[in-house]
Each structure stands twice: as structure tokens, then as C-alpha cells.
Amino acid sequence: MSADLCRLLCRWACLVLLALPLPARAQGFAALGTDAQDFVVPDPAATLAFPADHGPHPDFRIEWWYLTANLTGLDGRAYGIQWTLFRSALRPEPGPVATGWISPQIWMAHAALTTPDAHYVAERLSRGGIGTAGATAEPFSAWIDDWHMTGLPTTQGDALDRLDLAASGAQFRYDLRLTTKGPLVAHGDNGYSVKSPDGRASHYYSQPHYTVTGTIETPEGPQEVSGTAWLDREWSSQPLAEDQAGWDWVALTLDSGDRLMAAQLRDGADGYRIGTWIDARGQATPLPSDAITLTSGAVTDIGPAVLPLTWRIAVPDKGVDVEITALYPGAWMATSTAYWEGPVTVTGSHGGRGYLEMTGYDAPAEN
């Protein structure tokens, strides 16, 4: 998504490329440069097509299936989970998708479970073409090893309407069922989402209407949970502008039934903001940059970073003026490239819950 994501992809590619012959390594590093090279770039005239766009887009460089959920246990406590599968291509693949070890596709996944007192994280890496990771559009499935997001049979509606979701790490696991009757939401101009003043963009849509049931497990034992979830789908071929060091992204489910996606791409000045307002009926309205303000609160040392764990978010045209607060401040993703991601509570003009992601705050903390 940004230069920070490009660094993440580069480091992750390094882990896999070390096992390859030197010519293949050199080609892979070149393909992860900031220029789109021969990869396809997002097209403002393109139209999202389902179920095809639920599957991979191998002629684009980067892509992800990104799900977060706010849950409540039978014990009354709040929990959050993250399930993310990333695909990156070492070279364009406009023709038939290659199989075996010659596949240029690399896959990485992150899973996390957050409680009010702890944050558990796991990461998986795989090479495409050998069956251990991938995604298919119809029937829908995204997986890496035994982590999976699988579409369940449905007689009507969209392929993402019913999902089975599972992941595990050394100290946690979850097994969840997701259902929705709400519509898919296209961000930006019919799914063409501009990310910088110079026009860098992605194709971006979401399914933000899930209800969730299932079981989580931590060192404290298993717990039945229920709640809501939000799935993001996004693909592109180049990072954001070189002066954008990272981003602050929120997806909020409000008690009113409305939902809000808002993000601020930090460039050392005011930042470039994007957003989508989704009313309780599922009708989506794109929000221009000047319609949203994201104001950070006091910063805190978390892991190796200094970053804000409270934010004030305002969308005056929608009557929104809220503060979000982290459920657990230590929700640091200590993965190949680290970032902060965790559940938040919403107070102010609206109540609710959601998720916050912050990247590019990886400067060493000062004592």
C-alpha cells in the first residue's frame, strides 16, 4: 500500500528468494522496486466483477485478503482477531498461472488474537505454485498451510456471503463462521481508490457487514464468541508516493448501524486522506480528503515504536465526531516488518467498535 508495504514485501521476498538461484533472486528484487515496470496498474475505467475479483490478480504486483473482527466472549470480555493473506509477484504473469517452483508468486499471512490483556501473533510464508498457499475465486478459498478463509455453499448471493475462518499460533487459535446479507462496498470511484496527490491508486472493495460466531482459544482456555467482522480486498502494482512514510487506517462499526472506513497516508505535511461512509442500509458514499480529519492523541512507547493509541476522527457532514481507544495498547505485530494493529472502542457522537492499523512508526523509541 505504501513504501512501508514495499519494504515489507521486499523483506518477505528475501526469505523465499534465498533458496533460489542467483539470477532468479536478482529478477525478484528488481520486480519489487518502486516503479510498476511491466506489471499492470489500476485502471479507473475498470469495473469490479464478481466472483472473479474475489480471486487473485497475478498480473498485478501486490494483493491482500484482510479480515478483522470485533468479538465478545460468553465471559463478557472484548476480543479481536486479524486474518491476512498477502500475495506478491516477482514478475508479471499475464498468461496461464505457472505451477511448481517456477511460479513467481510469493505468499505471506499474518494472524493475531487480541484480548484486553495480551496480543498473540503468528506469521506464515510460502512460495506459490506448490499448493501450500493460494486463493481461488469460485469456489472461493484463500489459504496458507492450515490457515484458511473458505466460502461455504450458498444458494444465492455472493461467494463471500458465508465463510469459514481458521488460524493458529503457538499460544492461540480461532475457528469462526461468518455470514452476511449486506452488500459489497466499492471504495473510491467504483473501486478505483486514489492514494496520493500524484494519482497512485489501487482497486479496493470491502465486505463490512459480517456477523461472527465461533470459538477462540488462548492460554486461559477456549471461549465461545460472537461479534462483527470486516473484510478488505485490495490489489495494485506500485507503492504510494515516495514521501508517504506510512498510514493510519480505521474500519469502524457504529452502534447506529453505520460504518466508516477512513485512512490517512502520512507525507510529512497534512497527509492524504481517503474514506467511505456506509449507512445502515449498506449504501456507500466516498468521502473526499477534506471531509475527514484524523487527529492523533498522546504517543506511547510500544515495542520499538512511538505511536498514538487514541485518535479523534471527525466527518462533519455525517455528524461524526468520535474518539477511538485501543482495547490493548500492546497490539504490536512483531512480524517481518512490524506494525500496530488491534481492536478499538468508539465513543463520542457515536458508540461502536472497530480496528486500527498504523504503519511506518518503526523508529526506535527514545528513553
C-alpha positions, 0 to 999 in steps of 0.5 A: 500500500505504501513504501512501508508495504514495499519494504515489507514485501521486499523483506518477505521476498528475501526469505523465499528468494534465498533458496533460489538461484542467483539470477532468479533472486536478482529478477525478484528484487528488481520486480519489487522496486518502486516503479510498476515496470511491466506489471499492470496498474489500476485502471479507473475505467475498470469495473469490479466483477464478481466472483472473479475479483474475489480471486487473485490478480497475478498480473498485478504486483501486490494483493491482500485478503484482510479480515478483522473482527470485533468479538465478545466472549460468553465471559463478557470480555472484548476480543479481536482477531486479524486474518491476512493473506498477502500475495506478491509477484516477482514478475508479471504473469499475464498468461496461464498461472505457472505451477511448481517452483517456477511460479513467481508468486510469493505468499505471506499471512499474518494472524493475531488474537487480541484480548484486553490483556495480551496480543498473540501473533503468528506469521506464515510464508510460502512460495506459490505454485506448490499448493501450500498457499493460494486463493481461488475465486469460485469456489472461493478459498484463500489459504496458507498451510492450515490457515484458511478463509473458505466460502461455504455453499450458498444458494444465492448471493455472493461467494463471500456471503458465508465463510469459514475462518481458521488460524493458529499460533503457538499460544492461540487459535480461532475457528469462526463462521461468518455470514452476511446479507449486506452488500459489497462496498466499492471504495473510491470511484467504483473501486478505483481508490486514489492514494496520493496527490500524484494519482497512485491508486489501487482497486479496493472493495470491502465486505463490512457487514459480517456477523461472527460466531465461533470459538477462540482459544488462548492460554486461559482456555477456549471461549465461545464468541460472537461479534462483527467482522470486516473484510478488505480486498485490495490489489495494485502494482506500485507503492504510494508516493515516495514521501508517504512514510506510512498510514493510519487506517480505521474500519469502524462499526457504529452502534447506529448501524453505520460504518466508516472506513477512513485512512490517512497516508502520512507525507510529512505535511497534512497527509492524504486522506481517503474514506467511505461512509456506509449507512445502515442500509449498506449504501456507500458514499466516498468521502473526499480528503477534506471531509475527514480529519484524523487527529492523533492523541498522546504517543506511547512507547510500544515495542520499538515504536512511538505511536498514538493509541487514541485518535479523534476522527471527525466527518462533519457532514455525517455528524461524526465526531468520535474518539477511538481507544485501543482495547490493548495498547500492546497490539504490536505485530512483531512480524517481518516488518512490524506494525500496530494493529488491534481492536478499538472502542468508539465513543463520542457522537457515536458508540461502536467498535472497530480496528486500527492499523498504523504503519511506518512508526518503526523508529526506535523509541527514545528513553 
